[in-house]
Amino acid sequence: MRAEKKVLVGNERGIHGRIATRLAAIAASHGVRLFLGHNQETVECSSILDVLSLALTRGTVIDLMAEGPRAERALSVAAEIITAQDDACHDQPE
């Protein structure tokens, strides 16, 4: 199964280390491959450094994609993390 959607980066610091780490954990815990895409570049969220290399700032619209049996659920959780305006949700279990 494959799911995808466009999401807006909400955090004032953009996609930073804690968010990138959380996205990698979401992919692993849901057994999916999770990807971020921006400006014709796509990276897999299992690589925190690749996610950070996109240098995504607040207000950027990105493509979020998930592949696997729980793609829809993983996409929903990841989108919530990316669109959050503060860091409060990053340490909570999904």
N, C-alpha and C positions, 0 to 999 in steps of 0.2 A: 504494500500500500504506500502511496505517496501523497503528501499534503503540502500545500504551500500557501503563503499569504504575504502581503506587504505589511510591514509594521513601522511605526515611527519611534525612533530612539527617544526616550523620555527623560533619562537621567541627565542632570546638569553637567556631569563629568563624562557623558557619553558612555560607550562600552569600555569599561575599565576592567582591571584584573579580577575583581570579585564577580562581576557579571560573566566574564569569559569562563571563569572556573565553574560557576553555577550552570552555564550552558553545557559544558562538557559533562557535568554530573547528570544533568537531565537526560542527555543522549544515552549515557551509560545505564542509568536506572530504568529507562523505558525500552532499552534494547533497540534503539533506532540510530540511523545516521542523520545527524542534524547539520544543516548548512546555512551560512549567511552569505548573501550576495549583495554587492554594491559596485556600481561603475564597471560592469562587465567582469568583475572578479568574484569568484565564489570560493569560500574556504569551508572546511569541515570543522565543526565546533569541538571535536575531540582534540584539536591542536589549539591550545590557548594562545600560543604565540601567533599563529595564523590569524586568529580572531582579532587580536590586538593590532596586528599589522594593517588591518583595514582602517584604523584610526577613525572610528565612527563617532561622530559628535552628536550632541542633542539636536533634535529636529531633522536628522537624516532619515529618509525613508529607505528601508532595506528590504530585500527579499529573504524570507525565512522559509526553509524547506526541510521536510523530514521524510525519511524513507524507512519503512519497517511496519510490523504488525500493529504497533501502537502510535503510528505517526500523528494522527489527529490529536491525541491526548498530549503527546510531547510538544507538538506545535502550540497548543493552547497554553501550556505551562511556560514554554520559552517566550512566547509573545507577551505574557504577563510580566515576566522579568524584564524584558527589553523596554516595554512601554512605561514601566514604573518610574515615577518621578523622584523617588528616593531609594535608599538602600535597605529599607526596613524588611523587604520581602526576600532578600538574597540568602538569608540564613535559615529560612523556614523550610521544613520538608514539604515536598509536593504531595 
